[in-house]
Amino acid sequence: MLREKLQNYRLILASASPRRHQFFKELHLDFTVEVREVEEIYPKELKGSQITDFLADLKSKAFTNLKENELVITSDTIVWHENMALGKPKNHQEAFEMLRALSGRKHEVISSISIKGKNFQKIINEVTVVYFKEISDAEINYYINNYKPFDKAGGYGIQEWIGLIAIEKIEGSFFNVVGLPVQKLYKELMEL
Protein backbone atom coordinates (compact mmCIF):
# COMPACT_ATOMS: atom_id res chain seq x y z
CA MET A 1 0.00 0.00 0.00
CA LEU A 2 2.59 2.53 1.10
CA ARG A 3 4.97 1.30 -1.59
CA GLU A 4 2.39 2.14 -4.28
CA LYS A 5 1.73 5.54 -2.72
CA LEU A 6 5.44 6.38 -2.84
CA GLN A 7 6.19 4.81 -6.23
CA ASN A 8 6.85 8.21 -7.84
CA TYR A 9 9.33 9.19 -5.13
CA ARG A 10 12.97 8.32 -4.63
CA LEU A 11 13.07 7.56 -0.91
CA ILE A 12 16.36 8.22 0.88
CA LEU A 13 16.91 6.84 4.36
CA ALA A 14 19.72 8.85 5.96
CA SER A 15 20.61 6.38 8.69
CA ALA A 16 23.34 3.82 9.34
CA SER A 17 21.08 1.95 11.79
CA PRO A 18 20.53 -1.68 10.73
CA ARG A 19 17.29 -1.66 12.73
CA ARG A 20 15.90 1.28 10.74
CA HIS A 21 16.97 -0.41 7.48
CA GLN A 22 15.07 -3.52 8.56
CA PHE A 23 11.92 -1.53 9.35
CA PHE A 24 11.94 0.04 5.87
CA LYS A 25 12.38 -3.41 4.31
CA GLU A 26 9.51 -4.78 6.38
CA LEU A 27 7.31 -1.91 5.15
CA HIS A 28 8.19 -3.14 1.61
CA LEU A 29 9.63 0.25 0.66
CA ASP A 30 12.04 0.87 -2.17
CA PHE A 31 14.74 3.07 -0.64
CA THR A 32 18.39 3.94 -0.79
CA VAL A 33 20.62 4.51 2.20
CA GLU A 34 22.65 7.69 2.09
CA VAL A 35 24.37 8.82 5.26
CA ARG A 36 26.03 12.22 5.40
CA GLU A 37 28.34 13.08 8.26
CA VAL A 38 26.89 15.63 10.66
CA GLU A 39 28.37 16.77 13.95
CA GLU A 40 25.52 15.96 16.33
CA ILE A 41 25.81 18.91 18.69
CA TYR A 42 22.73 20.62 20.06
CA PRO A 43 22.16 23.70 22.24
CA LYS A 44 22.45 22.73 25.91
CA GLU A 45 19.17 24.41 26.87
CA LEU A 46 17.13 21.94 24.78
CA LYS A 47 15.19 19.25 26.65
CA GLY A 48 13.62 15.92 25.68
CA SER A 49 11.98 15.94 22.25
CA GLN A 50 13.47 19.37 21.50
CA ILE A 51 16.85 17.60 21.28
CA THR A 52 15.71 14.84 18.92
CA ASP A 53 13.69 17.30 16.79
CA PHE A 54 16.78 19.52 16.50
CA LEU A 55 19.07 16.60 15.58
CA ALA A 56 16.66 15.07 13.04
CA ASP A 57 16.40 18.51 11.41
CA LEU A 58 20.18 19.01 11.56
CA LYS A 59 20.74 15.69 9.77
CA SER A 60 18.21 16.68 7.09
CA LYS A 61 20.08 19.96 6.42
CA ALA A 62 22.95 17.92 4.95
CA PHE A 63 20.59 17.20 2.03
CA THR A 64 20.40 20.31 -0.11
CA ASN A 65 19.17 20.50 -3.71
CA LEU A 66 16.63 17.69 -3.40
CA LYS A 67 14.78 16.97 -6.63
CA GLU A 68 10.98 17.25 -6.89
CA ASN A 69 10.55 13.49 -6.54
CA GLU A 70 13.00 12.93 -3.66
CA LEU A 71 12.15 12.41 0.00
CA VAL A 72 14.81 12.16 2.69
CA ILE A 73 14.04 10.59 6.06
CA THR A 74 16.31 11.42 8.99
CA SER A 75 15.84 10.38 12.58
CA ASP A 76 17.33 10.63 16.03
CA THR A 77 16.69 8.74 19.27
CA ILE A 78 17.73 9.47 22.84
CA VAL A 79 17.04 8.02 26.24
CA TRP A 80 15.80 10.80 28.54
CA HIS A 81 16.49 10.07 32.19
CA GLU A 82 16.42 12.40 35.18
CA ASN A 83 16.40 15.50 32.97
CA MET A 84 19.41 14.30 30.98
CA ALA A 85 19.90 12.87 27.49
CA LEU A 86 21.69 9.55 27.26
CA GLY A 87 23.13 9.00 23.80
CA LYS A 88 25.28 6.11 22.59
CA PRO A 89 27.95 4.95 25.04
CA LYS A 90 31.53 5.29 23.83
CA ASN A 91 32.88 2.37 25.84
CA HIS A 92 32.13 -0.34 28.41
CA GLN A 93 32.34 2.04 31.37
CA GLU A 94 29.84 4.52 29.86
CA ALA A 95 27.43 1.72 28.97
CA PHE A 96 27.75 0.34 32.51
CA GLU A 97 27.06 3.75 34.08
CA MET A 98 24.01 4.29 31.86
CA LEU A 99 22.50 0.89 32.68
CA ARG A 100 23.29 1.27 36.38
CA ALA A 101 21.42 4.66 36.31
CA LEU A 102 18.40 3.09 34.53
CA SER A 103 18.23 0.09 36.89
CA GLY A 104 15.06 0.03 38.98
CA ARG A 105 13.72 3.21 37.42
CA LYS A 106 11.66 4.47 34.52
CA HIS A 107 12.96 6.54 31.63
CA GLU A 108 11.71 7.86 28.31
CA VAL A 109 12.86 6.85 24.86
CA ILE A 110 12.31 9.77 22.49
CA SER A 111 12.62 9.59 18.71
CA SER A 112 12.10 12.28 16.12
CA ILE A 113 11.74 11.83 12.38
CA SER A 114 12.19 14.46 9.70
CA ILE A 115 10.42 13.89 6.38
CA LYS A 116 11.87 16.37 3.90
CA GLY A 117 11.05 17.02 0.27
CA LYS A 118 12.18 19.76 -2.10
CA ASN A 119 9.62 22.28 -0.84
CA PHE A 120 8.47 20.97 2.53
CA GLN A 121 9.55 19.39 5.77
CA LYS A 122 7.66 17.78 8.62
CA ILE A 123 9.15 16.72 11.93
CA ILE A 124 7.29 14.29 14.18
CA ASN A 125 8.28 12.66 17.44
CA GLU A 126 7.26 9.85 19.76
CA VAL A 127 7.84 9.26 23.47
CA THR A 128 7.76 5.80 25.08
CA VAL A 129 8.12 5.24 28.82
CA VAL A 130 10.24 2.21 29.79
CA TYR A 131 10.35 0.62 33.26
CA PHE A 132 13.47 -1.31 34.27
CA LYS A 133 13.61 -3.74 37.19
CA GLU A 134 16.69 -3.69 39.43
CA ILE A 135 19.56 -5.27 37.53
CA SER A 136 22.80 -6.48 39.09
CA ASP A 137 26.30 -5.40 38.13
CA ALA A 138 26.93 -8.97 36.93
CA GLU A 139 23.86 -8.80 34.63
CA ILE A 140 24.97 -5.42 33.29
CA ASN A 141 28.50 -6.66 32.60
CA TYR A 142 27.20 -9.88 31.00
CA TYR A 143 24.99 -7.85 28.66
CA ILE A 144 27.69 -5.36 27.67
CA ASN A 145 30.32 -8.08 27.14
CA ASN A 146 28.02 -10.22 25.00
CA TYR A 147 25.96 -7.63 23.10
CA LYS A 148 28.31 -4.61 22.76
CA PRO A 149 25.49 -2.03 22.82
CA PHE A 150 27.67 0.90 21.75
CA ASP A 151 25.45 1.86 18.81
CA LYS A 152 22.32 2.16 20.96
CA ALA A 153 20.97 5.19 22.81
CA GLY A 154 21.01 4.57 26.54
CA GLY A 155 23.36 1.62 26.08
CA TYR A 156 20.73 -1.06 25.49
CA GLY A 157 18.48 -2.68 22.92
CA ILE A 158 14.99 -3.65 24.08
CA GLN A 159 14.96 -6.53 21.57
CA GLU A 160 18.10 -8.06 23.10
CA TRP A 161 18.79 -10.13 26.24
CA ILE A 162 18.60 -7.11 28.57
CA GLY A 163 15.08 -6.38 27.32
CA LEU A 164 14.01 -9.94 28.05
CA ILE A 165 15.27 -9.93 31.63
CA ALA A 166 15.06 -6.29 32.76
CA ILE A 167 12.12 -4.48 31.20
CA GLU A 168 9.00 -4.80 33.33
CA LYS A 169 6.69 -2.77 31.09
CA ILE A 170 6.52 0.00 28.53
CA GLU A 171 3.95 2.70 27.83
CA GLY A 172 3.84 3.58 24.16
CA SER A 173 5.42 2.27 20.97
CA PHE A 174 7.70 -0.78 21.28
CA PHE A 175 9.23 -0.03 17.87
CA ASN A 176 10.12 3.48 19.02
CA VAL A 177 12.34 1.89 21.68
CA VAL A 178 13.91 -0.35 19.03
CA GLY A 179 14.78 2.83 17.11
CA LEU A 180 11.93 4.17 14.98
CA PRO A 181 8.25 4.93 15.64
CA VAL A 182 7.23 3.01 12.53
CA GLN A 183 3.44 3.40 12.92
CA LYS A 184 3.75 7.19 13.14
CA LEU A 185 6.08 7.31 10.13
CA TYR A 186 3.72 5.08 8.12
CA LYS A 187 0.78 7.37 8.93
CA GLU A 188 2.68 10.50 7.89
CA LEU A 189 3.89 8.97 4.64
CA MET A 190 0.39 7.75 3.80
CA GLU A 191 -0.89 11.31 4.26
CA LEU A 192 1.73 12.86 1.92
C-alpha positions as CSV (number, residue, x, y, z in Angstrom):
1,M,0.0,0.0,0.0
2,L,2.6,2.5,1.1
3,R,5.0,1.3,-1.6
4,E,2.4,2.1,-4.3
5,K,1.7,5.5,-2.7
6,L,5.4,6.4,-2.8
7,Q,6.2,4.8,-6.2
8,N,6.8,8.2,-7.8
9,Y,9.3,9.2,-5.1
10,R,13.0,8.3,-4.6
11,L,13.1,7.6,-0.9
12,I,16.4,8.2,0.9
13,L,16.9,6.8,4.4
14,A,19.7,8.8,6.0
15,S,20.6,6.4,8.7
16,A,23.3,3.8,9.3
17,S,21.1,1.9,11.8
18,P,20.5,-1.7,10.7
19,R,17.3,-1.7,12.7
20,R,15.9,1.3,10.7
21,H,17.0,-0.4,7.5
22,Q,15.1,-3.5,8.6
23,F,11.9,-1.5,9.4
24,F,11.9,0.0,5.9
25,K,12.4,-3.4,4.3
26,E,9.5,-4.8,6.4
27,L,7.3,-1.9,5.1
28,H,8.2,-3.1,1.6
29,L,9.6,0.2,0.7
30,D,12.0,0.9,-2.2
31,F,14.7,3.1,-0.6
32,T,18.4,3.9,-0.8
33,V,20.6,4.5,2.2
34,E,22.7,7.7,2.1
35,V,24.4,8.8,5.3
36,R,26.0,12.2,5.4
37,E,28.3,13.1,8.3
38,V,26.9,15.6,10.7
39,E,28.4,16.8,13.9
40,E,25.5,16.0,16.3
41,I,25.8,18.9,18.7
42,Y,22.7,20.6,20.1
43,P,22.2,23.7,22.2
44,K,22.5,22.7,25.9
45,E,19.2,24.4,26.9
46,L,17.1,21.9,24.8
47,K,15.2,19.3,26.6
48,G,13.6,15.9,25.7
49,S,12.0,15.9,22.2
50,Q,13.5,19.4,21.5
51,I,16.8,17.6,21.3
52,T,15.7,14.8,18.9
53,D,13.7,17.3,16.8
54,F,16.8,19.5,16.5
55,L,19.1,16.6,15.6
56,A,16.7,15.1,13.0
57,D,16.4,18.5,11.4
58,L,20.2,19.0,11.6
59,K,20.7,15.7,9.8
60,S,18.2,16.7,7.1
61,K,20.1,20.0,6.4
62,A,22.9,17.9,5.0
63,F,20.6,17.2,2.0
64,T,20.4,20.3,-0.1
65,N,19.2,20.5,-3.7
66,L,16.6,17.7,-3.4
67,K,14.8,17.0,-6.6
68,E,11.0,17.2,-6.9
69,N,10.5,13.5,-6.5
70,E,13.0,12.9,-3.7
71,L,12.2,12.4,0.0
72,V,14.8,12.2,2.7
73,I,14.0,10.6,6.1
74,T,16.3,11.4,9.0
75,S,15.8,10.4,12.6
76,D,17.3,10.6,16.0
77,T,16.7,8.7,19.3
78,I,17.7,9.5,22.8
79,V,17.0,8.0,26.2
80,W,15.8,10.8,28.5
81,H,16.5,10.1,32.2
82,E,16.4,12.4,35.2
83,N,16.4,15.5,33.0
84,M,19.4,14.3,31.0
85,A,19.9,12.9,27.5
86,L,21.7,9.6,27.3
87,G,23.1,9.0,23.8
88,K,25.3,6.1,22.6
89,P,28.0,5.0,25.0
90,K,31.5,5.3,23.8
91,N,32.9,2.4,25.8
92,H,32.1,-0.3,28.4
93,Q,32.3,2.0,31.4
94,E,29.8,4.5,29.9
95,A,27.4,1.7,29.0
96,F,27.8,0.3,32.5
97,E,27.1,3.8,34.1
98,M,24.0,4.3,31.9
99,L,22.5,0.9,32.7
100,R,23.3,1.3,36.4
101,A,21.4,4.7,36.3
102,L,18.4,3.1,34.5
103,S,18.2,0.1,36.9
104,G,15.1,0.0,39.0
105,R,13.7,3.2,37.4
106,K,11.7,4.5,34.5
107,H,13.0,6.5,31.6
108,E,11.7,7.9,28.3
109,V,12.9,6.8,24.9
110,I,12.3,9.8,22.5
111,S,12.6,9.6,18.7
112,S,12.1,12.3,16.1
113,I,11.7,11.8,12.4
114,S,12.2,14.5,9.7
115,I,10.4,13.9,6.4
116,K,11.9,16.4,3.9
117,G,11.1,17.0,0.3
118,K,12.2,19.8,-2.1
119,N,9.6,22.3,-0.8
120,F,8.5,21.0,2.5
121,Q,9.6,19.4,5.8
122,K,7.7,17.8,8.6
123,I,9.1,16.7,11.9
124,I,7.3,14.3,14.2
125,N,8.3,12.7,17.4
126,E,7.3,9.9,19.8
127,V,7.8,9.3,23.5
128,T,7.8,5.8,25.1
129,V,8.1,5.2,28.8
130,V,10.2,2.2,29.8
131,Y,10.4,0.6,33.3
132,F,13.5,-1.3,34.3
133,K,13.6,-3.7,37.2
134,E,16.7,-3.7,39.4
135,I,19.6,-5.3,37.5
136,S,22.8,-6.5,39.1
137,D,26.3,-5.4,38.1
138,A,26.9,-9.0,36.9
139,E,23.9,-8.8,34.6
140,I,25.0,-5.4,33.3
141,N,28.5,-6.7,32.6
142,Y,27.2,-9.9,31.0
143,Y,25.0,-7.8,28.7
144,I,27.7,-5.4,27.7
145,N,30.3,-8.1,27.1
146,N,28.0,-10.2,25.0
147,Y,26.0,-7.6,23.1
148,K,28.3,-4.6,22.8
149,P,25.5,-2.0,22.8
150,F,27.7,0.9,21.8
151,D,25.5,1.9,18.8
152,K,22.3,2.2,21.0
153,A,21.0,5.2,22.8
154,G,21.0,4.6,26.5
155,G,23.4,1.6,26.1
156,Y,20.7,-1.1,25.5
157,G,18.5,-2.7,22.9
158,I,15.0,-3.6,24.1
159,Q,15.0,-6.5,21.6
160,E,18.1,-8.1,23.1
161,W,18.8,-10.1,26.2
162,I,18.6,-7.1,28.6
163,G,15.1,-6.4,27.3
164,L,14.0,-9.9,28.1
165,I,15.3,-9.9,31.6
166,A,15.1,-6.3,32.8
167,I,12.1,-4.5,31.2
168,E,9.0,-4.8,33.3
169,K,6.7,-2.8,31.1
170,I,6.5,0.0,28.5
171,E,3.9,2.7,27.8
172,G,3.8,3.6,24.2
173,S,5.4,2.3,21.0
174,F,7.7,-0.8,21.3
175,F,9.2,0.0,17.9
176,N,10.1,3.5,19.0
177,V,12.3,1.9,21.7
178,V,13.9,-0.3,19.0
179,G,14.8,2.8,17.1
180,L,11.9,4.2,15.0
181,P,8.2,4.9,15.6
182,V,7.2,3.0,12.5
183,Q,3.4,3.4,12.9
184,K,3.8,7.2,13.1
185,L,6.1,7.3,10.1
186,Y,3.7,5.1,8.1
187,K,0.8,7.4,8.9
188,E,2.7,10.5,7.9
189,L,3.9,9.0,4.6
190,M,0.4,7.8,3.8
191,E,-0.9,11.3,4.3
192,L,1.7,12.9,1.9
